[in-house]
Amino acid sequence: MGKLGITYTEDFKRQIVEIIANGKTVSEIEREYKVTKTTIREWLKRYSKSGEFGAEVNRSEEEKELRELRKENRQLRMENDILKQAALILGRKDV
């Protein structure tokens, strides 16, 4: 994501990374393509890490595990709430 919420395609990002690999500076790219230095550096960091730009691909194993555990925790809490409500409903019928 660049300034003003501009979304760049994967191909465009890959081209920018290749241009820099071929010797252009980040400052030259910024002026020429109107992409901020911060955005370009983030693309370089992500691409060098995994060869991809997506956040999901670039997460560490710990981050992936934490996301899975949080997802599982939400699911278990929801199931627990459902069971509590069912117990309350069933408890009322016996009275």
N, C-alpha and C positions, 0 to 999 in steps of 0.2 A: 504494500500500500504506500503510495507516495503522497505528496502534498495535495490537499483538497480532495482526498478520498479517491484518487485515481488508482485504478486497478490495472496492473501490467500483466500481459500474458506470459506463460512459461517460456515461450520461444523468445520473446523480447528480453526477458531476464537472462536467458542462456546466451543470447547474442552479446549482451553487455558484458557478461563474465568472460566470454571469449575475446572480445575486443581488449579488455584489460589484460588478459593473459598474453595477448599479442603486443603489449607494450604501451597502450594508452594509459594515462593517469586517471584517477578518480575525478580530479578537478576538470580535466578535459571532457570527460563523459558528462559530468554535471552541466557544464556550459552547453555542450553540443546537444544533449538529449533532454535537458531540463528535468533531470532526476536528481534528487538530493543526495549528498554524500552519505548521509546516514542510511538511506535506502540501499544505495549501491553496496556499502560495506556489509549490510545485513545479508544481501543476496550473496556476496562473496563468501561470507562466513557459513551460511547455510549450504551453499553449493559445494564448498570445499569439504564440508563435513560428510555429506552423503551423496553428492551428485544430484540432489533434488532440492526443490525450494519449499515444499510443503512443510508446515510446522509438525504435523504428525510424524513424518519420516525423520525429522531432525531431533526428536525428543530422545533424551538419554533413557537407558533401561530403567533407572530409578523413577524418572518422570512417567514413563509408560506404566510401570507397576503401581505408582501412586494413583494415577487416573483410573486404573482398573479397580483398585481397592476402594476408591471413593464411589465409583459406579456400583460396585457390589454392596457397599454400605448403604447407599440410597435405596437399592432394591430390597435389602433385608429390612430396613426401617419401614418401608412401605408395606411389606408382607407382614411385619409385626403389627403395624397399625390395623391392617385388615383383620388379623386374627383377634386382636383386642376387641374390635367392633363386633365381630362374629360372636365372641364369648359373651359380650354384653347382651346382644340380641337373644342368644340362646338362653342366657340366664333369666331374662324377663319372661320367657315362655313357660318356664317351670313354676313361676310364682302364681 
